[in-house]
């Protein structure tokens, strides 16, 4: 056989092997890493365990006792003046 034909056949075989391994790897890893909960009860248990102790209480307001750190509120002398110039 001619060297040119052998090289073409070798490239075709390698290309087919790469494509075949890529397709096999795609389906293998797609099914391996997907683990959805079997039922709604399992999903509820996972959600309950994930949020336990993490969420803040809804009855508290963290901004209720915030300090007044804006100096512009104290320095503005005309803050309370409300005059409509068009009356």
C-alpha positions in Angstrom: 0.0 0.0 0.0 1.0 3.5 -0.6 2.1 5.5 2.5 -0.5 8.2 1.7 -3.4 5.7 2.0 -2.0 4.3 5.3 -1.8 7.8 6.8 -5.3 8.6 5.7 -6.7 5.4 7.2 -4.8 6.0 10.5 -6.1 9.5 10.7 -9.7 8.2 10.0 -9.3 5.5 12.7 -8.0 8.0 15.3 -10.8 10.5 14.4 -13.4 7.8 14.8 -11.9 6.8 18.2 -11.8 10.3 19.5 -15.5 10.9 18.4 -16.5 7.6 19.9 -14.8 8.3 23.2 -16.3 11.8 23.3 -19.8 10.5 22.9 -19.3 7.7 25.4 -17.8 10.2 28.0 -20.6 12.6 27.5 -23.3 10.0 28.3 -21.3 8.4 31.1 -20.6 11.6 33.0 -24.1 13.0 32.2 -25.7 10.1 34.1 -23.0 9.8 36.8 -23.3 13.3 38.2 -27.0 13.9 38.0 -28.7 12.7 41.2 -32.1 14.2 41.6 -34.2 13.4 44.6 -36.5 10.4 44.1 -39.6 11.9 45.6 -41.0 15.2 46.9 -40.4 14.0 50.5 -36.7 13.7 49.9 -36.6 17.1 48.4 -38.4 18.5 51.4 -36.0 16.9 53.8 -33.0 18.3 51.8 -34.5 21.8 51.8 -35.4 21.7 55.5 -31.9 20.6 56.4 -30.2 23.2 54.2 -32.2 26.1 55.7 -32.1 25.1 59.4 -30.4 27.8 61.4 -29.5 30.0 58.4 -32.5 32.2 57.9 -33.1 35.2 60.2 -36.2 35.6 62.3 -38.9 37.5 60.5 -40.1 39.3 63.6 -36.9 41.3 64.0 -36.0 44.5 62.2 -32.2 44.9 62.1 -32.5 48.6 61.1 -34.8 49.5 64.0 -31.9 50.7 66.3 -29.5 51.9 63.6 -27.1 54.7 64.6 -27.4 58.1 62.9 -24.1 58.4 61.1 -25.2 60.8 58.4 -23.8 64.3 59.3 -25.9 66.0 56.6 -29.1 65.4 58.6 -27.7 67.5 61.5 -25.9 70.2 59.4 -28.8 71.2 57.1 -30.4 74.3 58.7 -33.3 74.5 56.1 -34.3 70.9 56.3 -37.8 71.5 57.8 -38.7 74.5 55.7 -41.4 73.6 53.2 -42.6 76.6 51.2 -44.3 76.4 47.8 -43.0 79.4 45.8 -45.9 79.1 43.3 -48.7 79.9 45.8 
